[in-house]
């Protein structure tokens, strides 16, 4: 009896996975007219494609990266370059980033923040210099915290906004030779879960995206133990998804997550496809993620319950 029940549940989850995969294949980029979107890491890869897709679909985009000359080239390749703003941003320099975030919050009414930028890693932890550990954690995690903190101020005051954290499957299943990269993406995942609880009644939406291998320069630009770029593109990356597909899925589900916030059947629908937590990768990884996602729902439920109780406890502290 128990065995039959387990098999039935597994089949149901496979059907859920098929349903999710079908929606990813048929997803279309919605209209973003009137939205102002800030994208980090927009000089290449997923960030560049997001900038072009958002611009084509009506958004004003603020594209950021360290290489301004490359950003200007991306701007000229957009359909409406007059609606693209270029800002130099080094995600590993948190002090400088803090001031830039404050300035952007004062200058623009940013509706959507996409924490996309970061750096990869290739190598054994025993060969990793601590300055490289700090660089990776700054670029992949602390920069997102900084931008969310200060760009989020404007969203909170307007009671409207959307924070999108582009994580990685490595934050769900830690990978060897990517220890600190996985740690930074896991930190981002837990951070997102926490602020989802804090912002649940604020009018602000939080979405997590977990891509698998994507055809970008992340492998070649990944840092080795001494901080020098790896300089090679591995086979997994060359055989990964195209950035166009990832961008389309990300933008489609981000809009679905905004709609979900107003849906009274939110919990039921989330058990089928949770638009706040989208995994974009191979079939077998999706199966593992879906089976493990039950703990995420339990955590989120407990987090929401504990949030109010923690506020009450803190208010009593003298």
Steps between C-alpha positions, in 0.01 A plus 500: 500500500779742595697408189198567277444836671865598442482401134177697454653810655807467281287473186305808606824693543616390155175635357560825690849513351362446150246776559775735616722410205216559255442848639872578476507396134187699408582802718485843338657821621227731635476876451711711737396845381536767768738290712850608598731201539850488651712207379844410635749308290342625177814510285462136390310175545161490668520862613562628148211295362267618777587861418420451131177309566373747758586796279325339202192447715463857621717535812753768583812310600800597710785271400803462722840330492866593533567537126323819390615467139331160474184636665488778241520236227211309661305826514546559127383145426171559682187582300444824694847619610358832623328300778827344620711654775862388551652493850842368592478264798760274663308245707809401698546854636223520761582849632490652152190297415315635805536859380403408143187323628398804704555730202297276268217482751487880513523543122263227375173343606624143463217251469705183452844410633668201333800378700661313215871585506767289661807288445558125478770280649706205382741318730554318828431689822844410640660707222270799544643825632281677757496822298331302221243366748416859598481610136256222410279554806493877437411467132248219535332568834589817690448715191145366470440573868629855453287575195193339655549705815527842332300454178241329718454821699323661207287191443394489864403869499292447185364165625581353162795326339658174395833351608632221277797296617670300228656216693623162379429131529835499684315674784262203520751220454859598592754407235865394543766746375244777555485508880485877557288559191248247634518659845428846355200372306369308801532820706300684235229234515465521880512881486213499250290271719550730797408824321198330343364459852588858598350652184190282466258787576708782352386481138848383397546174311812282537589241236785246491633352178731196507658441157705193420768512232453792259703596193683799647859601582465403867742206469770702324459791743490281811775561753764242579663470841735795451235727350605455136213427258461132410509597133330188367142409412405153620281255313206537739485871423522464122215248511289709737182695432505806279477837676194587292306210652610578855408868465156417359423253782627738769291795382189290445502350850591828665178647365312186610641544850369859510154374410526228763525755779136595436373144455311347796577154362871579515601207718315242292647628175847517652490129565472455122738769377647750744577815295705644788754217473577391145758237411626510141712194433514131401215259562667290771601811696144630485374171642742524791413866561125436499536210741712716728274804470259372764751602764509847343124538537519385860785741569311789339190424705700488823689816398176693448364382836822575686538846346214651699598320819859623465380858461299462818799358689727779378249768601513375859877524526606794719 
